[in-house]
Each structure stands twice: as structure tokens, then as C-alpha cells.
Amino acid sequence: TTDLGCERDLVSDASTAFNCFELGISRCAMIRYKGWCSEGWDTHQNLELQSTNFNDLFDYLDGIMRELSDREALSKRVTVVVFSEMGRAPQLNTWGGKDHWTFTSTMLIGAGIAGGQSIGAVDASGIGFAIDPDSGALSTSGEALSPAHLGATLLTLSGLNAEEYT
């Protein structure tokens, strides 16, 4: 589809990935979203673009999930992971934007995911709380979420014993 002259084809890319899954060519795929009109997410000012990027991304995710739901057998096996390698600081910088931050979010959608949950939290300063890794509940005696937790979750969703790999 085209939006104000910008070519957008994430749903088509997802369709290609789904075809590869159905043919047994691949078990995973990565699709990079560079923001609305490829403007990028790494903005330290102009926060309006962040809102545009999010709205655009959620439109894509809706299309990707509709495409997946049309492939009934595949929809029972595919989990979509949306994440960034970094987060954004909770406070505004001197340009009215947000700088890099050590905490970020990950979204899991699809097979094996009990929706409507939020695992983890941050305090008023944007510092992550510890969680109980077995329940996902906040816990003062727990541990901070890390990339290893995401990896273990994805291994478990794919039917592997995460303890063998982590």
C-alpha cells in the first residue's frame, strides 16, 4: 500500500515469511520496520514522529495478524515478536525529545501467548522492577528481566527445553 507517497510492504514481507514457514524452508524470520516512510525511530526530538511511527506499526501488525489468521494451521504455530534493542528515557531532553534508555518493551502476539498481560514494570524514574520469573509477578526477591528471559520464552514456545540452551 502507499501512504502519502511512501511505499509500505511489511504485510507482504510477512506473507513471504509465512509462505516459507508453510513450505518448511524456515522456522523464523525478521522483518525490520524503519518507521513511517522509513523516517526511523531514533529521534531525539520531534516526538510527533514517534506517535506516527506507532500508529503505522500497529496498522501493520493488524494486517500481519489478519494475514496469519487466514492461514489457520500456521496461526496455531506462529508467534510474532515486536521489540527494539533500546528504549527511551522517561524524561524529556533539552530538545523536547527522548534519549536512549536501558529499558525497553517487547510485545508477543500469536500462538502460545495468553494475551492481555503485562510482565514487568518500571518505577517513576523508569528503572525496572524485579519479577518472579516463574509467575511474571513483581517481586522484591525476584530478578530483573533480561534478554535471556525472552530467549527462554521463545525456546519454550517452540517446544524446546529452554534450560538446555540458557
Protein Blocks (a to p, Z undefined) as FASTA:
>chain_A
ZZehiacfklmmmmmmmmmmmnopafbdcdddebehhlojadcbhkllmmmmmmmmmmmm
mmmmmmmmmmmmlmmmcccddddfbdcdfbdcfkopacddfbdcdddedehiaghiaedd
ddfkopacdddfknopacfklccddfklmmmmmmmmnopafklmZZ
